[in-house]
Amino acid sequence: MNNLNSNFTGSIPEIYDSCLGPFFFEFAAKDLAGRVKRLIQSNSRILEIACGTGISTYYLQEAVPQTSQIIATDLNDAMLEVARKKLAEFSGVSIQQADAMSLPFDNQSFDAVICQFGIMFFPNKALGLDEMFRVLKPGGHLIFNVWDSLDKNQCVAIARKTISSFFDSDPPQFLKVPFGFNNTHHIKNLLGQAGFKNIEVDTVWETVEGNSAHDIAKGFVEGNPGIIEINERATAKSSEITNAVAIAIENAFGPAPLKIPLQELVFTAAKPN
């Protein structure tokens, strides 16, 4: 998983967390945490994969019983540094670096595995699901979400189009990656091949309020690995691109407080007893 799309280093984690987090991820994190709460028992052991800066982890620890143990993992240690600061006071949460393609945990060691907006980045999604299945106890649950298409998330499509306009050729492709894994039939097939049963998918949408088009734009431009390509070969500075994205977002959704619809797909599945 060591490629440009996983290169969340330098200032990226902080910008990701502060600019994209409140607008882009919190509504989905609350939904995911609520689903986990309904499915687990007290004293459960929960593995979070691709926890990033701990946005979903924070809501998860609020939702589940205090007797539960959460192990939050991510490939990128720079993202985990932000998570460690955010979650330091919560004794039921431990954080460690781990590769989803080769999880450093014993077979059948977790009651639930969750992953918020992470599986889209797996270089081998079938292998990642196999690993999730392996570490789950019989009867354990997998809960994860993915973004629906760019057509259903127009704010991101606008940002991507605006960023691309600053490149003479071969614009950054990063913003396509999180929105390119949403074929429900294909995902269900992958889950079935891994051995999961009781596979369900829900479409979840919410109109999210954003107080600053500029902050949202900065997240799209500088809060992800696309900034590496922008700094290398765009025809303008990142600040100019951010301003252009902010203007495009305001033109589409009006001035603050912006009301922007977002749509995700949530999958739940179980490991047979």
Buried (B, 14 or more C-beta within 10 A) or exposed (E): BEEEBBBBEEEBBBBBBBBBBBBBBBBBBBBBBEBBBEBBEEEBBBBBBBBBBBBBBBBBBEBBEEEBBBBBBBBBBBBBBBBBEBBEEBEBBEBEEBBBBEBEBEEBBBBBBBBBBBBBBBEEBEBBBBBBBBBBBEEBBBBBBBBBBBEBBBBBBBBBBBBBBBBEEEBBBBBBBBBBBBEBEEBBEBBEEBBBEEBEBEEBEBEBEBEBBBBBBBBBBBBBBBBBBBEEBBEBEBEEBBBBBBBBBBEBBEEBEBEBEBBBBBBBBBBEE
